[in-house]
Amino acid sequence: MGSFTIEPKLIWDKKNPNLQMEQLKKRIQEKYNQKFDSYWDFHKWTVENFVDFWKEMWHHFDVIASKPYETVYRKTGNGILDCEWFPGAAMNYAENLLRIRDDRIAVIVLDEDQNEDKVTFAELYEEVKLYAAAFRKHGVTIGDRVAGKYYS
């Protein structure tokens, strides 16, 4: 098997206010009259105010939903997993993930021989559209689950 190397890509930099995390942090500081001097201050606030944090995440990333949520979080029992997130909301994950349809790179595939293949958002959308049509043709409907198994 050949060596596999991927160059890291910067996804967060506290000095760059244009990155998504910094924009979200600024939004929360302004709306909730907070001042986060460090990442850990922000992290602490998100844990202590998790309902507000997740509400802001939903709105910051403009989640597309056909039905709005009733509340962000609902406890349904005593266990840690006994809860519902965004109950009442109806959304299509594919619609949210595939809303970008331009020629920017969406996926980079690098195989064991270091061959690189790039897929744009537009190409990814068209391919998913073909699979969705095939699933519908075979009777797959809302609520059904589809799984895949593949070997490398």
C-alpha positions in Angstrom: 0.0 0.0 0.0 1.4 3.5 -0.9 1.7 6.3 1.4 -1.3 8.6 2.0 -0.7 12.2 2.6 -3.2 15.0 2.8 -2.2 18.6 3.4 -4.1 20.1 6.3 -6.5 23.0 5.5 -7.2 25.8 7.9 -10.7 25.7 9.2 -10.4 27.9 12.2 -8.2 30.9 13.0 -9.0 33.2 15.9 -7.4 36.1 14.1 -9.6 35.6 11.0 -13.1 37.0 11.7 -14.4 35.8 8.4 -14.4 32.1 9.3 -17.8 30.6 10.2 -16.9 29.9 13.8 -15.8 33.5 14.4 -18.9 34.9 12.7 -21.1 32.7 15.0 -19.2 33.7 18.1 -19.6 37.4 17.2 -23.3 36.9 16.6 -23.7 35.3 20.0 -21.6 37.9 21.8 -23.7 40.7 20.4 -27.1 39.0 20.9 -26.5 37.7 24.4 -24.3 40.6 25.6 -21.3 38.3 26.2 -17.5 38.7 25.8 -15.4 35.7 25.1 -11.8 36.3 25.7 -10.7 32.8 24.7 -12.0 29.7 23.0 -12.6 28.2 26.4 -14.8 31.0 27.4 -16.9 30.5 24.3 -16.9 26.7 24.8 -18.1 27.1 28.4 -21.0 29.4 27.3 -22.0 26.8 24.7 -22.2 24.1 27.3 -24.0 26.1 29.9 -26.4 27.7 27.4 -26.7 24.8 25.0 -30.3 25.5 24.0 -29.4 29.1 23.0 -26.2 27.8 21.2 -28.1 25.3 19.1 -30.8 27.8 18.3 -28.1 30.2 17.0 -26.4 27.4 15.1 -29.7 26.6 13.3 -30.2 30.2 12.3 -26.6 31.0 11.6 -26.4 28.2 9.0 -29.9 29.0 7.6 -31.2 25.5 8.0 -33.9 24.8 5.4 -37.0 23.2 7.0 -40.5 22.6 5.6 -41.9 22.7 9.2 -40.3 24.8 11.9 -39.2 23.4 15.2 -41.4 23.8 18.3 -38.5 24.1 20.7 -34.8 23.4 20.4 -34.5 20.7 23.0 -37.1 18.5 24.9 -36.2 16.1 27.7 -38.2 12.9 27.4 -36.9 10.8 30.3 -34.1 10.5 32.9 -31.4 9.1 30.7 -28.8 11.2 28.8 -30.2 10.0 25.5 -33.8 10.6 26.5 -34.3 13.8 24.6 -35.4 15.2 21.3 -33.6 17.9 19.3 -35.7 20.4 17.3 -39.0 18.4 17.7 -41.6 19.3 15.2 -39.1 20.3 12.6 -39.2 18.6 9.2 -36.1 18.9 7.1 -34.4 17.2 4.2 -30.7 16.7 4.9 -29.8 16.4 1.2 -31.6 19.7 0.5 -29.5 21.4 3.2 -26.2 19.7 2.3 -26.6 20.2 -1.5 -27.9 23.8 -1.6 -24.6 25.0 -3.0 -24.6 24.2 -6.7 -21.7 26.1 -8.2 -18.3 25.1 -9.6 -16.4 25.2 -6.3 -14.8 22.0 -5.2 -17.1 20.0 -2.9 -15.1 16.7 -2.6 -11.5 15.8 -3.2 -10.8 12.1 -3.5 -7.2 10.8 -3.2 -6.6 7.2 -3.8 -3.8 4.9 -2.6 -1.7 5.8 -5.6 -2.0 9.6 -4.9 -4.4 10.1 -7.9 -6.6 13.0 -7.2 -10.2 13.5 -8.4 -12.2 16.6 -7.6 -16.0 16.9 -7.7 -17.7 20.3 -7.8 -20.9 21.1 -5.9 -22.7 21.2 -9.3 -21.4 17.8 -10.3 -22.3 16.3 -6.8 -25.8 17.7 -7.0 -26.4 16.2 -10.5 -25.1 12.8 -9.3 -27.2 12.8 -6.2 -30.2 13.8 -8.4 -29.6 10.6 -10.5 -29.5 8.4 -7.5 -32.6 10.0 -6.0 -34.5 9.3 -9.2 -33.3 5.7 -9.3 -34.4 5.2 -5.6 -37.8 6.7 -6.4 -38.1 4.4 -9.4 -37.6 1.4 -7.1 -40.2 2.6 -4.6 -38.1 4.3 -2.0 -40.1 7.0 -0.3 -39.9 9.4 2.7 -39.2 7.5 5.9 -37.4 4.6 4.1 -33.7 4.0 5.0 -31.1 3.2 2.4 -27.7 1.8 3.4 -24.6 1.1 1.3 -21.7 -1.3 1.7 -18.6 -1.0 -0.3 -15.0 -2.3 -0.3 -11.9 -0.4 -1.0 
